[in-house]
Amino acid sequence: MAAPAPLSPLAPKIYAELPPIDGVRLAAGAAGIRYQGRADVVLAVFDTPANVAGVFTTSKCPSAPVDWCRDNLGEGKARALVVNSGNANAFTGKLGQEATELTAKLAAKAVGAEESEIFLASTGVIGEPLDATKFEGVLERLAADARADAWLDAARAIMTTDTFPKVATAKAVIGDVEVTINGIAKGAGMIAPDMATMLAYVFTDAAISSEALQKLLSKGVKNSFNSVTVDSDTSTSDTLMLFATGAAQTRGQKKIKKAGGKDLADFAEKLDALLIDLARQVARDGEGARHFVEVQVTGADSDKAAKRVAFSIANSPLVKTAVAGEDANWGRVVAAVGKAGEKAERDRLSIWFNGIRVAHDGLRDPDYDEAAVSAAMKQDTIVIRVDLDIGKGEAIVWTCDLTKEYVAINGDYRS
């Protein structure tokens, strides 16, 4: 296996400190799935059944753990979550199904739960059988060692080609009771809309029904994880789950049964912001990335059209390599707009790079200054704004540049 990639220059200088959440404990350990000498499995234990919601990959070739989670989600209850890195347990046929069954059996025994209350995820190489016997003894030790402050350990253990752990936290108020929301995620490559090769887990002590959680999550994913792309490839393993322990009821919070009420407004807003935070971190850790890119599209025929145009720009190898070369090549942006398949008028198009207008009304801006634009393109964050000037639709998509390092990382990923 190739040596770990060096820390991304876009990595945060400090990580958010995630506080304990009543009702959930975590532990990370080494099972030797693929990586030697590092933690590669996480166990989250819920002291009492937590309400749960989930959103998964739209791939027609989902992994065995995705199938397992979908089957169990209808019950709406979770006692444990098991996540391993190094092996995706995808495209593994009957062996993959048997591996999920054994993992769930071992986890259920370790925490004293039903197998239907166990949720699973795997990330890593596709097509290699997962030896779930390696979890024997490990999950029992993790259940005994699980603690309330192991968030960063858990985030690190689920990393594959990631160069830094993704964590976020927020406080929200339901009624007059403060609740906590913590999130961890992984993802750096094979990242595209419809969940990407991305695992993300969000936990709260709020008392919210599984039905309401599902509505909140399905809404929140649209402008977060479904608005991020690294390389336009959707994975087999994408999983985003939200767990609510309900412990805030002991502090007087009344359980929320349905989404949409005013009591849930602040929680929904904070959840959406946390999901966006995690999604942006994924884009910032794109494999080989040197620039974080925000694509803003305004003036489109509709919000849906704006998003499609934004993704056409964000997924363009020519745009991404231009950013890598710190070249404000608006011609490539024009080409990406034109191929998006949405309504656009060439002679009404305007384009900005980091606030500097480089094109206007279908021509190079008359005040274009090469030196100013070149200086702006050296910044770590590049904002590409495109105004179509034909409607009110708008969208934002996050991505990164495309560098030689991306090719190197993926060229020897299995070796």
DRENVO-66376 format. One record per residue (C-alpha): residue number from 1; residue in one letter; x, y, z. Coordinates in Angstrom, 1 decimal, m for minus. Example, Ala and Ser with C-alpha at 12.3 -4.5 7.8 and 13.67 -1.06 7.14 Angstrom:
+-----+------+--------+--------+--------+
! seq ! type !      X !      Y !      Z !
+-----+------+--------+--------+--------+
!   1 !    A !   12.3 !   m4.5 !    7.8 !
!   2 !    S !   13.7 !   m1.1 !    7.1 !
+-----+------+--------+--------+--------+
END
This chain:
+-----+------+--------+--------+--------+
! seq ! type !      X !      Y !      Z !
+-----+------+--------+--------+--------+
!   1 !    M !    0.0 !    0.0 !    0.0 !
!   2 !    A !    1.2 !    3.5 !   m0.8 !
!   3 !    A !    2.4 !    5.7 !    2.0 !
!   4 !    P !   m0.2 !    8.1 !    3.5 !
!   5 !    A !   m0.6 !   11.4 !    1.6 !
!   6 !    P !    1.0 !   14.4 !    3.4 !
!   7 !    L !   m1.4 !   16.8 !    5.2 !
!   8 !    S !   m3.4 !   18.9 !    2.8 !
!   9 !    P !   m2.4 !   22.6 !    2.8 !
!  10 !    L !   m6.1 !   23.3 !    3.1 !
!  11 !    A !   m6.4 !   21.4 !    6.4 !
!  12 !    P !   m7.7 !   23.3 !    9.4 !
!  13 !    K !   m5.1 !   24.6 !   11.8 !
!  14 !    I !   m7.2 !   23.4 !   14.8 !
!  15 !    Y !  m10.0 !   21.0 !   15.1 !
!  16 !    A !  m13.3 !   21.7 !   16.7 !
!  17 !    E !  m13.6 !   20.2 !   20.2 !
!  18 !    L !  m16.6 !   18.0 !   20.3 !
!  19 !    P !  m18.3 !   17.8 !   23.7 !
!  20 !    P !  m19.8 !   14.6 !   25.1 !
!  21 !    I !  m23.3 !   13.7 !   24.2 !
!  22 !    D !  m25.4 !   11.9 !   26.8 !
!  23 !    G !  m26.3 !    8.4 !   25.7 !
!  24 !    V !  m23.5 !    7.7 !   23.2 !
!  25 !    R !  m19.9 !    6.5 !   23.7 !
!  26 !    L !  m17.3 !    5.7 !   21.1 !
!  27 !    A !  m14.0 !    3.8 !   20.7 !
!  28 !    A !  m11.6 !    3.2 !   17.9 !
!  29 !    G !   m9.3 !    0.2 !   17.5 !
!  30 !    A !   m7.1 !   m1.9 !   15.2 !
!  31 !    A !   m8.5 !   m5.0 !   13.5 !
!  32 !    G !   m5.9 !   m5.2 !   10.8 !
!  33 !    I !   m8.4 !   m5.1 !    8.0 !
!  34 !    R !   m5.9 !   m3.5 !    5.6 !
!  35 !    Y !   m3.9 !   m1.0 !    7.5 !
!  36 !    Q !   m1.2 !   m2.2 !    9.9 !
!  37 !    G !   m0.4 !   m0.3 !   13.0 !
!  38 !    R !   m3.3 !    2.1 !   12.9 !
!  39 !    A !   m6.9 !    2.2 !   14.1 !
!  40 !    D !   m9.3 !    1.0 !   11.4 !
!  41 !    V !  m12.6 !    0.2 !   13.2 !
!  42 !    V !  m15.0 !    2.4 !   15.2 !
!  43 !    L !  m17.7 !    1.3 !   17.5 !
!  44 !    A !  m20.4 !    3.8 !   18.7 !
!  45 !    V !  m22.5 !    2.5 !   21.5 !
!  46 !    F !  m25.9 !    3.9 !   22.5 !
!  47 !    D !  m26.8 !    3.3 !   26.1 !
!  48 !    T !  m30.5 !    3.0 !   25.2 !
!  49 !    P !  m32.0 !    2.7 !   21.7 !
!  50 !    A !  m31.4 !    5.9 !   19.7 !
!  51 !    N !  m33.7 !    7.1 !   17.0 !
!  52 !    V !  m32.0 !    7.0 !   13.6 !
!  53 !    A !  m32.3 !    8.3 !   10.1 !
!  54 !    G !  m30.2 !    7.7 !    7.0 !
!  55 !    V !  m29.4 !    8.7 !    3.5 !
!  56 !    F !  m27.4 !    6.4 !    1.2 !
!  57 !    T !  m25.7 !    6.2 !   m2.2 !
!  58 !    T !  m27.8 !    6.3 !   m5.3 !
!  59 !    S !  m25.4 !    3.9 !   m6.9 !
!  60 !    K !  m27.0 !    0.9 !   m8.5 !
!  61 !    C !  m24.1 !   m1.2 !   m7.2 !
!  62 !    P !  m24.3 !   m0.4 !   m3.4 !
!  63 !    S !  m22.1 !   m2.1 !   m0.9 !
!  64 !    A !  m23.3 !   m4.9 !    1.4 !
!  65 !    P !  m23.3 !   m2.5 !    4.5 !
!  66 !    V !  m25.5 !   m0.1 !    2.6 !
!  67 !    D !  m28.0 !   m2.9 !    1.9 !
!  68 !    W !  m27.8 !   m3.9 !    5.6 !
!  69 !    C !  m28.5 !   m0.3 !    6.8 !
!  70 !    R !  m31.4 !    0.2 !    4.4 !
!  71 !    D !  m33.0 !   m3.0 !    5.6 !
!  72 !    N !  m32.7 !   m2.0 !    9.3 !
!  73 !    L !  m33.6 !    1.6 !    9.0 !
!  74 !    G !  m37.3 !    0.9 !    9.0 !
!  75 !    E !  m37.1 !   m0.1 !   12.6 !
!  76 !    G !  m35.9 !    3.4 !   13.5 !
!  77 !    K !  m33.8 !    2.3 !   16.4 !
!  78 !    A !  m30.0 !    1.9 !   16.9 !
!  79 !    R !  m27.9 !    0.4 !   19.7 !
!  80 !    A !  m24.6 !    0.4 !   17.9 !
!  81 !    L !  m22.7 !    1.6 !   14.8 !
!  82 !    V !  m19.7 !   m0.2 !   13.4 !
!  83 !    V !  m17.5 !    1.5 !   10.8 !
!  84 !    N !  m14.3 !    0.0 !    9.3 !
!  85 !    S !  m11.8 !    1.5 !    6.9 !
!  86 !    G !   m9.5 !   m0.2 !    4.4 !
!  87 !    N !  m12.1 !   m2.4 !    2.8 !
!  88 !    A !  m15.5 !   m1.3 !    1.3 !
!  89 !    N !  m17.1 !   m4.7 !    1.4 !
!  90 !    A !  m18.6 !   m3.7 !   m2.0 !
!  91 !    F !  m18.9 !   m6.0 !   m5.1 !
!  92 !    T !  m18.2 !   m8.9 !   m2.8 !
!  93 !    G !  m21.4 !  m11.0 !   m3.5 !
!  94 !    K !  m22.5 !  m13.6 !   m1.0 !
!  95 !    L !  m19.3 !  m13.3 !    1.0 !
!  96 !    G !  m20.1 !   m9.6 !    1.5 !
!  97 !    Q !  m23.5 !  m10.3 !    2.9 !
!  98 !    E !  m22.1 !  m13.0 !    5.2 !
!  99 !    A !  m19.5 !  m10.5 !    6.4 !
! 100 !    T !  m22.1 !   m8.0 !    7.3 !
! 101 !    E !  m24.1 !  m10.6 !    9.1 !
! 102 !    L !  m21.1 !  m11.8 !   11.2 !
! 103 !    T !  m20.1 !   m8.2 !   12.0 !
! 104 !    A !  m23.6 !   m7.4 !   13.2 !
! 105 !    K !  m23.7 !  m10.6 !   15.2 !
! 106 !    L !  m20.5 !   m9.8 !   16.9 !
! 107 !    A !  m21.5 !   m6.2 !   17.6 !
! 108 !    A !  m24.9 !   m7.2 !   18.9 !
! 109 !    K !  m23.2 !   m9.6 !   21.4 !
! 110 !    A !  m20.7 !   m7.0 !   22.4 !
! 111 !    V !  m23.3 !   m4.4 !   23.3 !
! 112 !    G !  m26.2 !   m6.6 !   24.3 !
! 113 !    A !  m28.6 !   m5.7 !   21.5 !
! 114 !    E !  m30.6 !   m7.2 !   18.6 !
! 115 !    E !  m28.8 !   m7.5 !   15.3 !
! 116 !    S !  m31.5 !   m5.3 !   13.7 !
! 117 !    E !  m30.3 !   m2.5 !   16.0 !
! 118 !    I !  m26.8 !   m2.6 !   14.6 !
! 119 !    F !  m25.8 !   m0.3 !   11.7 !
! 120 !    L !  m22.7 !   m0.8 !    9.6 !
! 121 !    A !  m20.4 !    0.9 !    7.1 !
! 122 !    S !  m17.2 !    0.0 !    5.3 !
! 123 !    T !  m14.9 !    2.2 !    3.3 !
! 124 !    G !  m11.8 !    1.4 !    1.2 !
! 125 !    V !  m11.0 !   m0.9 !   m1.6 !
! 126 !    I !  m13.9 !   m2.2 !   m3.7 !
! 127 !    G !  m14.0 !   m5.9 !   m4.8 !
! 128 !    E !  m11.9 !   m7.4 !   m2.0 !
! 129 !    P !  m13.7 !   m9.8 !    0.5 !
! 130 !    L !  m13.9 !   m8.4 !    4.0 !
! 131 !    D !  m12.7 !  m10.9 !    6.7 !
! 132 !    A !  m15.2 !  m10.1 !    9.4 !
! 133 !    T !  m13.6 !  m12.7 !   11.7 !
! 134 !    K !  m11.0 !  m10.0 !   12.5 !
! 135 !    F !  m13.6 !   m8.2 !   14.5 !
! 136 !    E !  m13.9 !  m11.1 !   16.9 !
! 137 !    G !  m12.7 !   m9.9 !   20.3 !
! 138 !    V !  m12.1 !   m6.4 !   19.0 !
! 139 !    L !  m15.7 !   m5.2 !   19.2 !
! 140 !    E !  m16.0 !   m6.5 !   22.7 !
! 141 !    R !  m12.9 !   m4.6 !   23.8 !
! 142 !    L !  m14.2 !   m1.5 !   22.1 !
! 143 !    A !  m17.5 !   m1.8 !   23.8 !
! 144 !    A !  m15.8 !   m2.0 !   27.2 !
! 145 !    D !  m13.4 !    0.9 !   26.3 !
! 146 !    A !  m16.0 !    3.2 !   24.7 !
! 147 !    R !  m16.1 !    6.7 !   26.2 !
! 148 !    A !  m17.9 !   10.0 !   25.6 !
! 149 !    D !  m14.9 !   12.0 !   24.4 !
! 150 !    A !  m13.4 !    9.8 !   21.7 !
! 151 !    W !  m14.8 !   11.8 !   18.7 !
! 152 !    L !  m11.4 !   12.7 !   17.1 !
! 153 !    D !  m10.2 !    9.2 !   17.5 !
! 154 !    A !  m13.3 !    7.9 !   15.7 !
! 155 !    A !  m12.9 !   10.5 !   12.9 !
! 156 !    R !   m9.3 !    9.5 !   12.3 !
! 157 !    A !  m10.1 !    5.7 !   12.3 !
! 158 !    I !  m12.5 !    6.0 !    9.4 !
! 159 !    M !  m10.0 !    7.8 !    7.1 !
! 160 !    T !   m8.7 !    6.3 !    4.0 !
! 161 !    T !   m7.0 !    8.7 !    1.6 !
! 162 !    D !   m8.1 !   11.6 !    3.8 !
! 163 !    T !   m5.3 !   13.7 !    5.1 !
! 164 !    F !   m7.2 !   15.1 !    8.1 !
! 165 !    P !  m10.2 !   14.1 !   10.2 !
! 166 !    K !  m13.5 !   16.0 !    9.6 !
! 167 !    V !  m15.4 !   17.0 !   12.7 !
! 168 !    A !  m18.0 !   19.7 !   13.6 !
! 169 !    T !  m20.2 !   20.6 !   16.5 !
! 170 !    A !  m23.1 !   22.9 !   17.2 !
! 171 !    K !  m25.5 !   23.9 !   20.0 !
! 172 !    A !  m29.2 !   24.3 !   19.3 !
! 173 !    V !  m32.3 !   25.2 !   21.4 !
! 174 !    I !  m35.5 !   23.1 !   21.3 !
! 175 !    G !  m38.2 !   24.9 !   23.4 !
! 176 !    D !  m36.0 !   26.3 !   26.1 !
! 177 !    V !  m33.6 !   23.3 !   26.3 !
! 178 !    E !  m30.1 !   23.4 !   24.8 !
! 179 !    V !  m29.0 !   20.4 !   22.9 !
! 180 !    T !  m25.8 !   19.3 !   21.3 !
! 181 !    I !  m25.1 !   18.2 !   17.7 !
! 182 !    N !  m21.8 !   16.5 !   16.8 !
! 183 !    G !  m20.7 !   15.2 !   13.4 !
! 184 !    I !  m17.7 !   13.3 !   12.0 !
! 185 !    A !  m17.1 !   12.5 !    8.3 !
! 186 !    K !  m14.6 !   11.0 !    5.9 !
! 187 !    G !  m14.0 !   11.5 !    2.2 !
! 188 !    A !  m11.4 !   12.8 !   m0.1 !
! 189 !    G !  m11.8 !   11.0 !   m3.5 !
! 190 !    M !  m14.6 !    9.4 !   m5.4 !
! 191 !    I !  m16.7 !   12.4 !   m4.3 !
! 192 !    A !  m19.8 !   13.5 !   m6.3 !
! 193 !    P !  m23.4 !   14.4 !   m5.7 !
! 194 !    D !  m25.9 !   11.8 !   m4.4 !
! 195 !    M !  m23.7 !   11.2 !   m1.5 !
! 196 !    A !  m20.2 !   10.6 !   m2.8 !
! 197 !    T !  m17.6 !    8.2 !   m1.3 !
! 198 !    M !  m18.4 !    9.7 !    1.9 !
! 199 !    L !  m19.3 !    8.5 !    5.3 !
! 200 !    A !  m20.8 !   11.0 !    7.8 !
! 201 !    Y !  m22.3 !   10.4 !   11.2 !
! 202 !    V !  m24.2 !   13.0 !   13.2 !
! 203 !    F !  m25.2 !   12.5 !   16.8 !
! 204 !    T !  m27.5 !   14.6 !   19.1 !
! 205 !    D !  m29.0 !   14.3 !   22.6 !
! 206 !    A !  m32.2 !   15.8 !   21.3 !
! 207 !    A !  m35.5 !   13.9 !   21.7 !
! 208 !    I !  m36.7 !   13.7 !   18.1 !
! 209 !    S !  m38.6 !   10.9 !   16.4 !
! 210 !    S !  m37.1 !    8.9 !   13.6 !
! 211 !    E !  m39.7 !   10.2 !   11.2 !
! 212 !    A !  m38.8 !   13.8 !   11.9 !
! 213 !    L !  m35.0 !   13.0 !   11.8 !
! 214 !    Q !  m35.4 !   11.5 !    8.4 !
! 215 !    K !  m37.2 !   14.6 !    7.0 !
! 216 !    L !  m34.5 !   16.9 !    8.5 !
! 217 !    L !  m31.7 !   14.8 !    7.0 !
! 218 !    S !  m33.2 !   14.4 !    3.6 !
! 219 !    K !  m33.7 !   18.1 !    3.4 !
! 220 !    G !  m30.3 !   19.0 !    4.8 !
! 221 !    V !  m28.3 !   16.8 !    2.4 !
! 222 !    K !  m29.4 !   18.7 !   m0.6 !
! 223 !    N !  m27.4 !   21.8 !    0.1 !
! 224 !    S !  m24.5 !   20.1 !    1.8 !
! 225 !    F !  m23.2 !   16.6 !    0.7 !
! 226 !    N !  m25.2 !   16.8 !   m2.5 !
! 227 !    S !  m23.6 !   20.1 !   m3.3 !
! 228 !    V !  m20.0 !   18.9 !   m3.2 !
! 229 !    T !  m17.8 !   17.2 !   m5.8 !
! 230 !    V !  m14.1 !   16.3 !   m6.0 !
! 231 !    D !  m14.0 !   14.1 !   m9.1 !
! 232 !    S !  m17.6 !   13.5 !  m10.3 !
! 233 !    D !  m17.5 !    9.8 !   m9.2 !
! 234 !    T !  m20.3 !    8.5 !   m7.0 !
! 235 !    S !  m19.3 !    5.6 !   m4.7 !
! 236 !    T !  m20.9 !    2.4 !   m3.7 !
! 237 !    S !  m20.6 !    3.1 !    0.0 !
! 238 !    D !  m22.0 !    6.6 !    0.7 !
! 239 !    T !  m23.7 !    6.8 !    4.0 !
! 240 !    L !  m25.0 !    9.7 !    6.1 !
! 241 !    M !  m26.7 !    8.8 !    9.3 !
! 242 !    L !  m28.3 !   10.9 !   12.1 !
! 243 !    F !  m28.8 !    9.5 !   15.6 !
! 244 !    A !  m30.8 !   11.0 !   18.4 !
! 245 !    T !  m30.3 !    9.6 !   21.9 !
! 246 !    G !  m33.2 !   11.5 !   23.4 !
! 247 !    A !  m31.2 !   12.2 !   26.6 !
! 248 !    A !  m32.4 !   15.9 !   26.6 !
! 249 !    Q !  m35.7 !   14.7 !   27.8 !
! 250 !    T !  m34.2 !   14.3 !   31.2 !
! 251 !    R !  m33.5 !   18.1 !   31.1 !
! 252 !    G !  m37.1 !   18.9 !   30.2 !
! 253 !    Q !  m37.1 !   18.8 !   26.4 !
! 254 !    K !  m40.5 !   17.7 !   25.0 !
! 255 !    K !  m40.0 !   15.0 !   22.4 !
! 256 !    I !  m40.5 !   16.3 !   18.8 !
! 257 !    K !  m42.6 !   13.9 !   16.8 !
! 258 !    K !  m43.0 !   15.8 !   13.5 !
! 259 !    A !  m40.6 !   18.1 !   11.5 !
! 260 !    G !  m41.6 !   21.6 !   10.6 !
! 261 !    G !  m42.7 !   23.1 !   13.8 !
! 262 !    K !  m41.2 !   26.3 !   15.3 !
! 263 !    D !  m39.8 !   24.4 !   18.2 !
! 264 !    L !  m37.5 !   22.5 !   15.7 !
! 265 !    A !  m36.5 !   25.6 !   13.7 !
! 266 !    D !  m33.3 !   26.4 !   15.5 !
! 267 !    F !  m32.2 !   22.7 !   15.5 !
! 268 !    A !  m32.9 !   22.4 !   11.8 !
! 269 !    E !  m30.9 !   25.5 !   11.0 !
! 270 !    K !  m27.9 !   24.3 !   13.1 !
! 271 !    L !  m28.1 !   20.8 !   11.6 !
! 272 !    D !  m28.0 !   22.2 !    8.1 !
! 273 !    A !  m25.0 !   24.4 !    8.9 !
! 274 !    L !  m23.1 !   21.5 !   10.5 !
! 275 !    L !  m23.8 !   19.3 !    7.4 !
! 276 !    I !  m22.5 !   22.1 !    5.1 !
! 277 !    D !  m19.4 !   22.5 !    7.4 !
! 278 !    L !  m18.6 !   18.8 !    7.0 !
! 279 !    A !  m19.2 !   18.8 !    3.3 !
! 280 !    R !  m16.9 !   21.7 !    2.8 !
! 281 !    Q !  m14.2 !   19.9 !    4.8 !
! 282 !    V !  m14.5 !   17.0 !    2.4 !
! 283 !    A !  m13.9 !   19.2 !   m0.6 !
! 284 !    R !  m11.0 !   20.9 !    1.1 !
! 285 !    D !   m9.4 !   17.5 !    1.6 !
! 286 !    G !   m9.9 !   16.5 !   m2.0 !
! 287 !    E !   m7.2 !   14.1 !   m3.1 !
! 288 !    G !   m4.1 !   16.1 !   m4.1 !
! 289 !    A !   m6.0 !   19.4 !   m3.7 !
! 290 !    R !   m4.2 !   22.7 !   m3.4 !
! 291 !    H !   m7.1 !   25.1 !   m3.8 !
! 292 !    F !  m10.6 !   24.9 !   m2.4 !
! 293 !    V !  m13.2 !   26.1 !   m5.0 !
! 294 !    E !  m16.6 !   27.6 !   m4.5 !
! 295 !    V !  m18.8 !   27.9 !   m7.6 !
! 296 !    Q !  m21.6 !   30.4 !   m7.4 !
! 297 !    V !  m24.2 !   30.5 !  m10.1 !
! 298 !    T !  m26.8 !   33.3 !  m10.2 !
! 299 !    G !  m29.4 !   34.5 !  m12.7 !
! 300 !    A !  m30.3 !   31.0 !  m14.0 !
! 301 !    D !  m33.7 !   29.9 !  m15.2 !
! 302 !    S !  m34.3 !   28.0 !  m11.9 !
! 303 !    D !  m32.4 !   26.8 !   m8.8 !
! 304 !    K !  m32.2 !   23.4 !  m10.4 !
! 305 !    A !  m30.8 !   24.8 !  m13.6 !
! 306 !    A !  m28.3 !   26.8 !  m11.6 !
! 307 !    K !  m27.1 !   23.8 !   m9.7 !
! 308 !    R !  m26.6 !   21.8 !  m12.9 !
! 309 !    V !  m24.6 !   24.6 !  m14.4 !
! 310 !    A !  m22.5 !   24.9 !  m11.2 !
! 311 !    F !  m21.7 !   21.2 !  m11.3 !
! 312 !    S !  m20.8 !   21.4 !  m14.9 !
! 313 !    I !  m18.2 !   24.0 !  m14.0 !
! 314 !    A !  m17.1 !   22.2 !  m10.8 !
! 315 !    N !  m16.6 !   18.9 !  m12.5 !
! 316 !    S !  m14.8 !   20.3 !  m15.6 !
! 317 !    P !  m11.3 !   18.8 !  m15.7 !
! 318 !    L !  m10.2 !   21.9 !  m17.7 !
! 319 !    V !  m11.6 !   24.3 !  m15.1 !
! 320 !    K !  m10.1 !   22.3 !  m12.2 !
! 321 !    T !   m6.6 !   22.1 !  m13.9 !
! 322 !    A !   m6.7 !   25.8 !  m14.7 !
! 323 !    V !   m7.3 !   26.5 !  m11.0 !
! 324 !    A !   m4.4 !   24.2 !  m10.1 !
! 325 !    G !   m2.2 !   26.2 !  m12.4 !
! 326 !    E !   m3.6 !   29.4 !  m10.9 !
! 327 !    D !   m4.9 !   30.5 !  m14.3 !
! 328 !    A !   m8.1 !   32.5 !  m14.4 !
! 329 !    N !   m9.1 !   30.8 !  m17.7 !
! 330 !    W !  m12.7 !   32.1 !  m18.1 !
! 331 !    G !  m12.9 !   30.4 !  m21.5 !
! 332 !    R !  m13.1 !   27.0 !  m19.8 !
! 333 !    V !  m15.9 !   28.3 !  m17.6 !
! 334 !    V !  m17.7 !   29.5 !  m20.6 !
! 335 !    A !  m17.4 !   26.1 !  m22.2 !
! 336 !    A !  m18.6 !   24.4 !  m19.0 !
! 337 !    V !  m21.7 !   26.7 !  m18.9 !
! 338 !    G !  m22.4 !   26.0 !  m22.6 !
! 339 !    K !  m22.3 !   22.2 !  m22.2 !
! 340 !    A !  m24.5 !   22.1 !  m19.1 !
! 341 !    G !  m27.7 !   21.7 !  m21.1 !
! 342 !    E !  m29.5 !   24.5 !  m19.3 !
! 343 !    K !  m30.8 !   27.8 !  m20.8 !
! 344 !    A !  m28.0 !   30.3 !  m21.3 !
! 345 !    E !  m27.3 !   33.3 !  m23.5 !
! 346 !    R !  m23.7 !   33.8 !  m24.5 !
! 347 !    D !  m23.9 !   37.6 !  m24.7 !
! 348 !    R !  m25.4 !   38.0 !  m21.2 !
! 349 !    L !  m22.8 !   36.0 !  m19.4 !
! 350 !    S !  m20.6 !   37.5 !  m16.7 !
! 351 !    I !  m17.8 !   35.7 !  m14.8 !
! 352 !    W !  m15.8 !   36.6 !  m11.7 !
! 353 !    F !  m12.7 !   35.0 !  m10.1 !
! 354 !    N !  m12.4 !   35.9 !   m6.4 !
! 355 !    G !  m14.5 !   39.0 !   m6.9 !
! 356 !    I !  m12.7 !   40.3 !  m10.0 !
! 357 !    R !  m14.9 !   40.4 !  m13.0 !
! 358 !    V !  m13.1 !   38.9 !  m16.0 !
! 359 !    A !  m15.9 !   38.7 !  m18.5 !
! 360 !    H !  m19.1 !   40.7 !  m19.0 !
! 361 !    D !  m21.9 !   40.6 !  m21.5 !
! 362 !    G !  m20.2 !   37.8 !  m23.5 !
! 363 !    L !  m16.8 !   39.5 !  m23.8 !
! 364 !    R !  m13.6 !   40.0 !  m21.8 !
! 365 !    D !  m14.2 !   42.7 !  m19.2 !
! 366 !    P !  m12.9 !   46.1 !  m20.6 !
! 367 !    D !  m11.2 !   46.7 !  m17.2 !
! 368 !    Y !   m9.5 !   43.3 !  m17.1 !
! 369 !    D !   m6.2 !   43.4 !  m15.2 !
! 370 !    E !   m4.0 !   40.3 !  m15.7 !
! 371 !    A !   m1.7 !   41.1 !  m12.8 !
! 372 !    A !   m4.6 !   41.5 !  m10.3 !
! 373 !    V !   m6.3 !   38.3 !  m11.4 !
! 374 !    S !   m3.1 !   36.3 !  m11.3 !
! 375 !    A !   m2.5 !   37.5 !   m7.7 !
! 376 !    A !   m6.0 !   36.5 !   m6.7 !
! 377 !    M !   m5.6 !   33.0 !   m8.2 !
! 378 !    K !   m2.8 !   32.3 !   m5.8 !
! 379 !    Q !   m5.1 !   32.3 !   m2.8 !
! 380 !    D !   m6.1 !   29.0 !   m1.2 !
! 381 !    T !   m9.8 !   29.6 !   m1.8 !
! 382 !    I !  m11.0 !   30.4 !   m5.3 !
! 383 !    V !  m14.6 !   31.7 !   m5.7 !
! 384 !    I !  m15.9 !   31.4 !   m9.3 !
! 385 !    R !  m19.0 !   33.3 !   m9.8 !
! 386 !    V !  m21.1 !   33.1 !  m13.0 !
! 387 !    D !  m24.2 !   35.2 !  m13.6 !
! 388 !    L !  m26.4 !   34.0 !  m16.5 !
! 389 !    D !  m28.7 !   37.1 !  m16.3 !
! 390 !    I !  m31.8 !   35.3 !  m17.5 !
! 391 !    G !  m33.7 !   34.4 !  m14.3 !
! 392 !    K !  m33.6 !   34.2 !  m10.5 !
! 393 !    G !  m32.2 !   30.7 !  m10.0 !
! 394 !    E !  m29.1 !   30.4 !   m7.9 !
! 395 !    A !  m26.9 !   27.6 !   m6.5 !
! 396 !    I !  m23.6 !   27.0 !   m4.7 !
! 397 !    V !  m21.3 !   24.0 !   m5.2 !
! 398 !    W !  m18.0 !   23.2 !   m3.6 !
! 399 !    T !  m15.0 !   21.4 !   m5.2 !
! 400 !    C !  m11.2 !   21.6 !   m5.4 !
! 401 !    D !   m8.6 !   21.8 !   m8.1 !
! 402 !    L !   m7.2 !   18.8 !  m10.0 !
! 403 !    T !   m3.5 !   18.2 !   m9.6 !
! 404 !    K !   m0.8 !   15.6 !  m10.5 !
! 405 !    E !   m1.1 !   14.3 !   m6.9 !
! 406 !    Y !   m4.7 !   13.2 !   m7.6 !
! 407 !    V !   m3.4 !   10.9 !  m10.4 !
! 408 !    A !   m0.6 !    9.6 !   m8.2 !
! 409 !    I !   m2.9 !    8.8 !   m5.3 !
! 410 !    N !   m5.4 !    6.9 !   m7.5 !
! 411 !    G !   m2.9 !    5.3 !   m9.8 !
! 412 !    D !   m1.5 !    3.1 !   m7.0 !
! 413 !    Y !   m4.5 !    3.0 !   m4.6 !
! 414 !    R !   m4.8 !   m0.8 !   m4.7 !
! 415 !    S !   m1.1 !   m1.5 !   m4.7 !
+-----+------+--------+--------+--------+
END
